[in-house]
Amino acid sequence: MQRGPFLWFGGKPGEPLPDISSFAVAKFTRANAEGVKKERPNQRRIRRAQFEELANFDDLVTRMFGEFVAFSQAV
């Protein structure tokens, strides 16, 4: 079974996420009784173009945890 592609938004393992404060604040999808869609202050809208496409699961794991070093090579 094939999985992917995966979308990645982040830095190297151990580094913080990129700054998202410049992205638009997300809004609720449903309006309140007055017909207003309120903002969701702790969520941002990040365009797909901001993500990096990773072809397969191995690439995703490498982005998350770094390069794999076999135990026999590390000793």
N, C-alpha and C positions, 0 to 999 in steps of 0.2 A: 504494500500500500504506500502510495506517495503522499507526502505532506509538503505543503509550501506553495508558493513562497511565503515567507514570514516578513513582517514589517518591524523594524527596530528603530526606536527613538531613545537614544541614551549615549553614554560615554563608555569608556573602558571599564572593566571590572574594578570596583573599589572607588571609582570616581562618582561625584554627584551627577544627577540629571542636568541636562542643559537648562538654562534659565527660561522659564515659560511665562514670565510676567508680561511680556509684550504681546502674547496671544490674546485673542478676544475671549471675554468671559462667556461661558456657556449659559444657555437659558433653559428653563423648564419647557418641555414639549407641549404641555397643556396649559391653557390660560386659566387664571383665577376667575371669580364671579364677575369681575369688572372687565374681563377680556384681555388682561395684561399678563404677558409671560414674564415672570420674574427671573432675575439672574441667579445663577448658582455660583456664588463667589469663590468656592474652592475648586472649581472645575474650569478648564480652558478648552477652546476649540483649536485643535492642531490639525492643519491640513495634511493630507496624505503625502504631499510632495516633501514635507519635512522629515518623513521617515525614510530610512534606508531599506531597500528590499534585499532580503537574504534568501538565497535559493533553496536551502534545505535545513533540516534540523541540526545537523552538525555545525553549520555556520552560526545558527542561533545559540547553541550551547557554548561555542567559542566566544561569542560576543558577551554572553552572560558571565562566564567563569574564567575566561582566558584560555591560552593554549594548553592542551592536555600533555602532560609529561608522564610517561609510563613509570610505574614504581621501580622497575628494574633499571631504568635510565637515571632515575633521581638518586639512587644509592651509590 
